[in-house]
């Protein structure tokens, strides 16, 4: 028989859910194009399972070669870490339910996993950690939010250094012990989950990059947005390329 034609690695991007049209109470499934575009530019194919829930993860995860947990305007519901959601929080309970299960299963099954912004927070909460709900209201911390009313170029501009753990993959991707990153978040890691190693910190000490210590495949999360103009930023590009390489290797293993 002829050898199977290799396909592009498939990367699952969990969607967000919005009520964009008040006359349609069913809501909409949404995904920011920049994440899907970055996946494509890395030679992979983004996939969505719009109605997937926690009970579907076991059946759907074997179909893909990696999971990218994207950022979102919504926050992880504080009830997942024993607190109460703020009145100002934009919540997405369908995404919460999916990603809490997806994080744990991807790690257990050895599927490459990369979390960006909210995705980092999802990894931390899914594994038992907690979040600051307003980092900017905590004593001693910077305001990590973007300038909301500026153009996207200003919102995604590099704003502060991250200090990278010696010998870590982050240091390797950056080519040194620190890197300049963007910052567009109001929540952040308070209690680091057991099983995560903090390998990147903001100047105020906030954890901004983690590695899942027991993972058998690529499993990292970052608080910044490496998908933004990644081709022009060697640190962002190397980080994403490392994830892509892990997905390619997983795809090859699945094809055997």
GUMIDO-698558 format. One record per residue (C-alpha): residue in one letter; x, y, z. Coordinates in steps of 0.2 Angstrom, whole numbers, padded with zeros to 4 digits, always signed. Last residue first. Layout:
REM residues N
AXYZ/...
This chain:
REM residues 256
X+0015+0027+0065/X+0005+0042+0060/X+0001+0047+0078/X+0020+0048+0081/X+0023+0059+0066/X+0009+0071+0072/X+0017+0072+0089/X+0033+0076+0081/X+0025+0090+0071/X+0016+0097+0086/X+0032+0097+0096/X+0040+0107+0082/X+0026+0119+0081/X+0028+0122+0100/X+0046+0126+0098/X+0042+0137+0083/X+0031+0147+0093/X+0044+0150+0106/X+0057+0154+0093/X+0046+0166+0084/X+0041+0176+0100/X+0059+0177+0105/X+0065+0182+0087/X+0052+0196+0086/X+0047+0201+0068/X+0040+0185+0063/X+0029+0185+0079/X+0019+0200+0074/X+0007+0196+0089/X+0007+0177+0092/X+0019+0179+0106/X+0006+0187+0117/X+0012+0189+0135/X+0006+0179+0150/X+0015+0163+0144/X+0011+0145+0146/X+0021+0129+0143/X+0018+0110+0140/X+0029+0102+0126/X+0028+0083+0129/X+0030+0071+0143/X+0023+0084+0156/X+0027+0082+0174/X+0035+0099+0176/X+0022+0109+0167/X+0032+0124+0162/X+0028+0142+0167/X+0030+0160+0161/X+0023+0176+0168/X+0024+0174+0186/X+0023+0192+0194/X+0039+0197+0203/X+0037+0216+0200/X+0050+0215+0186/X+0039+0202+0177/X+0044+0184+0180/X+0048+0169+0168/X+0052+0151+0173/X+0039+0147+0186/X+0038+0128+0187/X+0021+0120+0188/X+0017+0104+0196/X+0008+0111+0211/X-0001+0127+0205/X+0006+0144+0207/X-0004+0154+0219/X-0007+0172+0213/X-0005+0170+0194/X-0012+0185+0185/X-0028+0195+0180/X-0029+0212+0172/X-0020+0207+0156/X-0012+0215+0140/X+0007+0216+0142/X+0020+0215+0128/X+0037+0207+0130/X+0055+0212+0132/X+0067+0198+0135/X+0079+0192+0149/X+0092+0180+0153/X+0098+0177+0136/X+0095+0170+0118/X+0076+0173+0121/X+0072+0155+0115/X+0086+0148+0126/X+0081+0158+0141/X+0063+0152+0139/X+0069+0134+0137/X+0076+0136+0155/X+0095+0135+0159/X+0094+0151+0170/X+0076+0156+0173/X+0070+0171+0163/X+0067+0188+0169/X+0053+0196+0159/X+0056+0214+0153/X+0042+0227+0151/X+0031+0236+0138/X+0033+0228+0121/X+0019+0236+0110/X+0003+0226+0109/X-0009+0240+0114/X+0001+0253+0105/X+0000+0244+0088/X-0018+0240+0092/X-0023+0258+0092/X-0025+0266+0109/X-0041+0267+0120/X-0037+0252+0131/X-0019+0256+0135/X-0015+0238+0139/X-0016+0231+0157/X-0001+0225+0167/X-0002+0239+0180/X+0013+0235+0190/X+0013+0226+0207/X+0018+0231+0224/X+0001+0232+0232/X-0012+0223+0222/X-0025+0234+0213/X-0016+0232+0196/X-0016+0213+0198/X-0035+0213+0198/X-0042+0196+0200/X-0026+0189+0206/X-0027+0171+0202/X-0027+0153+0209/X-0018+0136+0207/X-0025+0119+0207/X-0020+0111+0190/X-0034+0118+0180/X-0031+0135+0188/X-0013+0136+0182/X-0017+0130+0165/X-0032+0141+0163/X-0021+0156+0168/X-0008+0152+0155/X-0022+0151+0142/X-0029+0168+0148/X-0013+0175+0142/X-0006+0162+0130/X-0006+0143+0134/X+0004+0130+0125/X+0000+0111+0125/X+0008+0097+0116/X-0002+0081+0118/X+0006+0069+0131/X-0010+0060+0136/X-0009+0066+0154/X-0004+0084+0150/X-0018+0085+0136/X-0031+0077+0148/X-0027+0090+0162/X-0028+0105+0151/X-0043+0099+0141/X-0053+0096+0157/X-0051+0114+0164/X-0052+0120+0146/X-0069+0114+0142/X-0079+0119+0157/X-0070+0136+0157/X-0075+0139+0139/X-0093+0135+0142/X-0093+0146+0157/X-0087+0162+0148/X-0086+0176+0160/X-0084+0195+0157/X-0079+0201+0175/X-0085+0218+0180/X-0096+0212+0195/X-0081+0202+0201/X-0081+0183+0202/X-0081+0175+0219/X-0066+0165+0225/X-0062+0147+0228/X-0051+0144+0213/X-0064+0138+0200/X-0077+0150+0207/X-0065+0164+0201/X-0072+0162+0183/X-0058+0162+0171/X-0058+0180+0163/X-0066+0185+0146/X-0057+0197+0134/X-0048+0181+0127/X-0031+0174+0126/X-0029+0157+0117/X-0026+0140+0123/X-0016+0131+0109/X-0018+0112+0109/X-0007+0100+0099/X-0007+0086+0087/X-0026+0083+0085/X-0038+0069+0083/X-0033+0060+0099/X-0040+0075+0108/X-0057+0073+0102/X-0064+0057+0110/X-0057+0061+0128/X-0061+0079+0126/X-0079+0077+0123/X-0085+0075+0141/X-0078+0092+0145/X-0088+0101+0131/X-0086+0103+0112/X-0099+0113+0103/X-0087+0123+0092/X-0074+0110+0089/X-0061+0121+0081/X-0046+0117+0071/X-0030+0127+0067/X-0019+0119+0053/X+0000+0120+0054/X+0014+0127+0044/X+0020+0140+0057/X+0011+0153+0047/X-0005+0143+0049/X-0004+0143+0068/X+0000+0162+0068/X-0015+0165+0057/X-0026+0155+0069/X-0020+0165+0084/X-0022+0182+0075/X-0039+0178+0069/X-0047+0180+0086/X-0059+0165+0089/X-0078+0166+0091/X-0093+0154+0093/X-0109+0164+0093/X-0124+0166+0104/X-0140+0156+0104/X-0150+0171+0110/X-0151+0178+0093/X-0159+0195+0093/X-0146+0202+0105/X-0133+0198+0092/X-0115+0196+0098/X-0119+0185+0113/X-0102+0178+0115/X-0093+0161+0116/X-0074+0158+0115/X-0066+0144+0105/X-0054+0131+0110/X-0039+0131+0098/X-0035+0113+0093/X-0020+0112+0082/X-0019+0100+0068/X-0002+0096+0061/X-0002+0097+0042/X-0005+0081+0034/X+0007+0067+0029/X+0001+0057+0013/X-0001+0039+0019/X+0012+0027+0012/X+0006+0018-0003/X+0000+0000+0000/
